């Protein structure tokens, strides 16, 4: 039963990490372009830890009906969260690098427009008229 509780917590951790990285990206865009704040990483890990801790506590106490050890669970969840967050952050940064709009120069001028970004935008424009025939 303990394996089931950790598996459910793992699913919750992955979802929480993804959502927190999306929010971190939007907040960094609002405050300063191009700079990363270490405080956002700490907050993301703490928020993910709180969500995973709550799910682990509920599953352990009410579903598995086992005793809940707070410090042990926090350490185990941190050991699960840290590599998932690092891998997720690396993958998210790689995705952002591939689909960024342009490559800026040192003076702030645009050097090259990204072809992958333009292809992605064209594909989304085609979906805008997807139901045009049914509206007539």
SVG drawing of the C-alpha trace seen along z (x, -y; Angstrom):
<svg xmlns="http://www.w3.org/2000/svg" viewBox="-25 -48 52 50">
<polyline fill="none" stroke="black" stroke-width="0.4" points="0.0,0.0 2.9,-2.3 4.1,-1.9 0.7,-3.1 0.8,-6.2 4.2,-7.1 3.1,-6.5 0.1,-8.8 2.4,-11.4 4.8,-11.0 1.9,-11.8 1.0,-14.8 4.6,-16.0 5.0,-15.8 1.8,-17.8 2.8,-20.3 6.3,-20.8 4.9,-21.4 2.4,-23.9 4.9,-25.7 7.4,-26.0 4.8,-27.5 3.9,-30.1 7.6,-30.8 8.1,-31.5 5.2,-33.9 6.3,-35.7 9.9,-36.1 8.5,-37.5 6.5,-40.0 9.3,-41.2 12.4,-41.0 13.1,-39.6 15.8,-37.1 16.8,-36.9 16.1,-34.0 15.2,-34.5 16.5,-31.8 13.7,-32.7 11.2,-31.4 12.9,-28.0 12.8,-27.8 9.1,-28.8 8.3,-26.2 10.0,-23.4 8.3,-24.5 4.9,-24.6 5.4,-21.3 6.5,-19.9 3.4,-21.2 1.1,-19.7 2.9,-16.3 3.1,-16.3 -0.7,-16.9 -1.4,-14.1 1.0,-11.8 -0.5,-12.5 -4.1,-12.0 -3.2,-8.7 -1.1,-7.4 -3.5,-8.2 -6.9,-7.7 -6.4,-5.2 -3.5,-3.0 -4.4,-3.6 -0.8,-3.6 1.2,-5.9 2.5,-9.1 6.1,-10.1 6.4,-13.8 10.2,-14.3 10.7,-11.0 8.0,-11.8 9.4,-15.3 12.9,-13.9 11.6,-11.2 9.4,-13.7 12.3,-16.1 14.4,-13.3 11.7,-12.6 10.9,-16.3 14.5,-17.5 15.5,-15.3 12.1,-15.7 12.2,-19.5 15.8,-19.7 14.9,-17.5 11.6,-19.4 13.4,-22.7 16.1,-21.6 13.4,-20.3 11.3,-23.4 14.3,-25.7 15.3,-23.6 11.7,-23.8 11.8,-27.6 15.1,-27.9 13.8,-25.9 10.6,-27.9 11.8,-31.4 10.7,-34.1 14.2,-35.5 17.9,-35.6 18.8,-39.0 22.2,-40.7 24.2,-42.4 22.9,-45.8 19.3,-44.5 18.6,-44.3 17.0,-41.2 19.4,-39.0 17.4,-36.0 13.8,-35.1 13.4,-31.5 11.9,-29.2 10.4,-26.7 8.5,-29.6 7.2,-30.8 6.1,-27.3 4.3,-26.9 2.5,-30.2 1.4,-29.3 0.0,-26.0 -2.1,-27.8 -3.4,-30.3 -4.7,-27.4 -6.7,-26.1 -8.5,-29.4 -10.6,-28.7 -11.1,-25.0 -14.9,-25.3 -15.5,-28.0 -17.5,-25.7 -19.8,-24.6 -20.6,-28.2 -22.1,-29.0"/>
</svg>
